[in-house]
Amino acid sequence: MGTVYFVNGFLEAGKTTFIKELIGRESFRISGKTLILLCEEGDLEYEEKELEDSDSILEVINEEEDFNEENIMEIEKKYRPERVIVEYNGMWDRKNLELPWYWDDIMEIAVFDASTFKLYSDNMRPLLAEQVRQAELVIFYKADEVRDRLASYMRNIKAINNRAAFVFRGKEGDIILDPDENLPYDINGDALELDEEGFAVACMDSLERYELYEGKKVHFKACVYKMKDGSDLEFVAGRKIMTCCEADLTFLGIICGYPKAYELENREWVEIYGIMRVRFDDILHRDIPVCRITELKKIAPPDNEIITLI
């Protein structure tokens, strides 16, 4: 079995559009049949000619209980495809999938309509989180309608899955997004005032683009997490991030250098003023951002200790 393309997303997000584009590419028209397992039928349909031209077969699976290992294997036995494309139903539970044991090359793609993304993230957050958790590629259609929100959407998804690549599509074609757009702080300024959203964003962004943070003054509030190695000179200033529900928490933090770290209690809250520096980490074998604390105050915990994203 070749690559299995697992395409997930809500109804009318653009899944069929993406798959039609995929099978229509010359580079995709390679030897062997392509089996498309359609689990949700929207307004856009597959035309017989495009299926014939791309040597593709369409099989519809309408019921969630029928999307199981035994049924899929029977369908494959019937057609003996070289590759499979799954157009999954975004309302079905992604956690309990039964997939054929030999599907060892699965590329997951999450597709969203950018103009309705906030509506789904507000009302169906757990389902949305499962759609992006293992996605290698996240595609937004109609991105030009909400361009001012795209950077925020991208960062929020990265809090769940920092491996995902992004494509933003608008009416005029691909949109190239500048990740500096709409950051919750001025990355070009000398001092970064980090509120809750800013802290979460800075934790993620500084790991990827650490060179931009070198020498920046920072101010934020966080919880103390003592180092496992018992270091008296460093600790992690962190926050718990809720990505979909209270049962699904992610931890984000910044390593802080502080000469009096031994005086701090684990899990106490502090207000930090510091300067970001970059250093090489022998364990990770890469440069990482570190905050060198210039001033620290112990404070009371905030009313809500958890930061909510998406």
N, C-alpha and C positions, 0 to 999 in steps of 0.2 A: 504493500500500500504506500502510495506517495503522500504528499502533504494533505492534511485535512484543514480546511479553512473554516473556522468556527466563528460565524458572524452573528453578533448579539446586539440587541437594541430594542427600544420600544416601537410600537406600531407607527408607521409613517416617518420613521427616523431617517430612512434612506438606505436600508439594508439591501433592498432589491436593486436600487440604483447602483450601489457599489458592486454588487455581484455581476450585474449586466456589464458594467465597465470592465470588470476583471476578465470575464470569459470572452469579451470582445477584443481584448488586446492580442496583437499578433504574437507577442512573447508568451502568451498563455496557451496558444493553440499548438500544443505539443502532442505527441503521440498518446493514444489511449483515451478512453471515455472519461468524462467528468460527471459525477452523480451529484445532483443538487437535491438536498433534503429540505423541503420547504415546510416550515412549521407554523407559518403565519402568513396569510394572504392579505395584502393591502390593495390599494388602488392600482398600483403599477404591476403589470403582468409580464411574464416571460413570453416572448413571441416564438412561434414554432420555428421560424427561419433562423433566428439567432441561436436557438438551441441546436438546430441542425448544423449550422455553420461552425459552431464551436464543439461539435460532437459531444453534446451534453444531454443528459436524461434528467427529467424532473419527476420527483416522487413527493407527494404531499403526505405529511403526518399531522393530522388535525388534533389528536388527543395527546396530552402530556404523558399518560401512562404507556402510550405506544412508542414513545421515544426511549427505547431501552436497548440493551446490548443484543438481545435475541432477535428482535425485530429488525434492527439495523443490519445485522449479519445476514439475515434472510434476504433483505433487499440487495445487499452487496453481492450475494451469491447469484442473484438473478441477473445482474448486469455486469459483474466483474469490472468495476471502474478502476482507472489508474489513480484517481484522486477524488476526494469528496469535498463538497461545499455545503455547510450547514447554515441555513437561514433560520436561526433559533427564535422562538417566541419569547420576547422580553418579559412576559408576565409569568413564565414558568420558572420553577425553582432551579437555580443554577447549581446549588450545593450538592444535590443528590443525583447527579447525572450518572447513568450507567452507559459507559462507552465501550466499544470493542477493545479488547486487551491489546490488540496489535496496532491500535492508533497511537503510535509513538512519535509522530511528527505533526503536532497540532499547532497551528498558528491562530491565535484568538484575536479577533478584531471587534471593537466596540464602536457602534455607529450612533450618533446623536443628531437630532435637529437642534441647532444652537438656539433657535428662537423659542423652543419649549423646554430647554434643559433645566432652567430654574424651577419650572412648574413640577417636573418629575423629581428633581432633587429635594424639593420641599415636601412632597407628598409620598414619594416612593423611594426614599433614600436607601433602605436595605437592598432592594432589587437593583438599583443603580450601582451601588457599591460592588455587588457581585458581578455585574457586567464588566466592570473595569479592573477587577482585582487581578486577573491573570492575562489581561489583554496586552499584546505586544504593540498594537497600533490602535489609536483612538482617532476617529474621524468625526469632524463636525461639519454638517451641511448647513446652508443658510447662515454661514458665519458672519457675512457682511451686514446682517440685520442687527447684530448685537456685538459689534466689534469691540466696544469698550468693556465688555465683560469677559472676553476670551482669555486674557491672561489669568484672571481669577479662576475661571473654570479649569484651566490647565493646572494651576498650582494645587487646587483642591483635589483633583484626580491624582496628582503626584503624591499627595499625602497618603493615598491608599496603595498606589502602585507607582513607584518612582522609576520603573524600567520602561514605562510606556513611551512610545513615540507619538507625535501628534501631527495631524493634517487638518488644516482649516480650509474649507471650500466655500466659495461665494459664487455669485452669479457670473462674475468675470473670470472664474477659475480659482486656482489656489491662492490663498492669502498667506503671505509670509508674516508671521507674528514676531514682533520685537518683544522678547520677554521682559524688557525694562518698562514696557507700557503698563501703566496702571498698577505698578507696585504700590503697596500701602505705605511707602516711605520713599524719600528721594535718594536713590542710590548714588547720585552725583554730589550729594551734600557731604559735608565733613562729619556730621553727627546724625545718627539714625535713632529716632524716637520710635521704639517698637511697642505698639499696643498688642493686644492678644493676637489678632490676625497677622500683624507685622512680625511678631516673634515666630509664629509657625512658618511664615514665608521665609524669613531670614534663615531659619534652621535648615530648610530644604535648599534654598538658593545658594547659600554660602558653601555648601558641600560641593555643588556642581561648578560654581563660578567663584571659588575662594579668592582668586586674585583681585576681584572687584572690591572685596571687603578689607583687604590689607590696609591697616592704618585708620579705619573708620572708628569714630567714637560711637558707642552704643549705650542705650539706656533701656532697661526692661525689668520686669518682675517675673520671678520664677521660683520653682521649688528646688531645694537642695537634694541631690542624689549623690551620696558618697561613693567614691571609686571602690571597685571590688578588690583592688590591690592594696587598699588601705592607705592610699597616698594622703599625706598631710598637706600637700601643696596644691592639689587640684580637686575639683569636684565637677559634676555635671549639673548645670542649671537647666531644668526641663519642665515641660508641661505635658499633660495627657491630652490627646486630640481625639475627639469623637468624629469618626468618618461616616458612620451610618446609624449606629444605635449605641446605647450605653454598654452593651455587651461586646462591642467591637471598638476597642480603644487602641490608639497608636501613641507611642512615646516619641517626642521630639526634644532634643536638647543641644546645648552648646557646652563644650568643655571649657572650664574656667580655671585660670591660674590665679591662686590667691594664697599669699604667704601664711595666712591664719586659717586655712581651711580646717585645721584640726579643732578649731573652736566651734565649728558649726555642727548642728545636730541634723541627722538624716531626716528628710521630709519637712524641714522648716522652710518658711518662705522668706525670700530676700529681695531687696531692690538693688539692682546692680548698675553701676557706671563703669565702663571699661573701654578698652581699645582692642580692636580685632587684629590678630596677627596670624600669619600662616606658618605652619611648621610641618616637617616630614614625620609621619607616623611609621615606626618600625614594624608594627604589627600589620597595619593595612597596606603598607608599602606605597603610600601616596601622601601628597600634601593635604592637610586638613586645617580648617579654621579654628582658632582658639581665642577666647576672650581673656585679656589680661586685665584683671579688675583694678581700678583705681580708687573706687569707693563702694562700700557695701553697707546696707542697712537691713536689719531684721525687721520684718513687717508681719502683720496679721494675714492669714490666708484670705483670698478674695471670696466673695459670696459664691461664685461658681468657679471651681478649680479646673474645670474641663473646658477646653476650647472646642467649639463646634465648627467643623468645616463641611462643605457641600450641604 
